[in-house]
Amino acid sequence: MIFKRMSSIIRVTGLSKHFGELKAVDSLSFSVEKADIYGFLGQNGAGKSTTIRMLLTLVTPTAGEIEIFGMNLRTHRREILRRVGAVVERPDLYKYLTAYENLSLFARMSGIRPTSQLLMQQLEQVGLAERARSKVKTFSQGMKQRLGIAVALIHNPDLIILDEPTNGLDPQGIVDIRNLILHLSSHLKKTLLVSSHLLSEMELIAGRMLIVDKGKKIVEGAVADLFHPGQTLVELDTSDPALAAEMLLRSPWQADLQTHRGTKFLLKMDKALIPSFVRDLVEQGIPVDAVRPRHPLEDYFLSLTTANQHVEAFTDRAV
């Protein structure tokens, strides 16, 4: 059997899924390269989970093509899925079985006869070796999520797809999943597609990223290129806006000033210049109530998607 030369692990072209009048995914195209952590970012309802279900053949596309490992997913489903591991939303686990028993059971269901050593290695990899004999019902949600990832890894897949892996986790659970994802990429050279609506997490782990809104691609590219530190937005809140306006308009900071509304001023500058900016304000006698660097990824995301409408409607974020 001859396949075309593979240039990307995943290549999606013109992918669409319609549920009646609803266009859940609308002519979506993107590619994921080998050993990359590819962030799939969008607000809830943007079409991320539907796209992932089509990649896993759980949902049939209305239109478009999906190639994985250089093969067409429609015609080579079995060959492809044997090399893919996935956790879609919360993992389905047997809560009255131990972590070890769950992993062993799912391995056998996948046609694998694992040794005890292999099972313990997998549990060690996700930080659960010490809880191998504990029943899953005693696990936190973060531990369940890590066990779900261990299940997805048991057949040593080349591609790992994680749908909202940190959803509902506490801060420590989020850090654990983040570190596990980075380990899988950097040490095991796995290719990962990770969907999320947690903006800061995508910036921390992803090499490349796709932002979707209402099923459409908004932008795709390298995270380092999309969010240059020179694009940091800084919000100044002062109790004397007239004095602050006068000072800013006759200072070098005038070039950085974006907008001014009420007591709030929005400037765009290199993050490294923020201490100098604050020092100048204080030296000029400007009362500084707050200086807030806005997260570059969050502001970029909000500026591109309909989420911005909801944020501005219910907060004073817009200035």
Salt bridges, closest charged atoms under 4 A:
ASP26 OD2 - LYS216 NZ 2.99
GLU65 OE2 - ARG74 NH2 3.23
GLU67 OE2 - LYS4 NZ 3.03
GLU89 OE1 - ARG53 NH2 3.93
ASP158 OD2 - ARG83 NE 2.85
GLU164 OE2 - LYS48 NZ 3.51
GLU164 OE1 - HIS197 ND1 3.03
ASP176 OD2 - ARG146 NH2 3.88
GLU201 OE2 - ARG178 NH2 2.72
GLU203 OE1 - HIS295 NE2 2.99
GLU220 OE2 - ARG208 NH2 3.31
GLU220 OE1 - LYS217 NZ 3.30
GLU235 OE1 - ARG292 NH2 2.53
GLU235 OE2 - ARG294 NH2 3.12
ASP237 OD2 - LYS264 NZ 3.56
ASP237 OD2 - ARG292 NH2 3.84
GLU298 OE2 - ARG317 NH2 3.84
ASP299 OD1 - ARG294 NH1 3.32
ASP299 OD1 - ARG317 NH2 3.16
ASP316 OD2 - LYS264 NZ 3.50
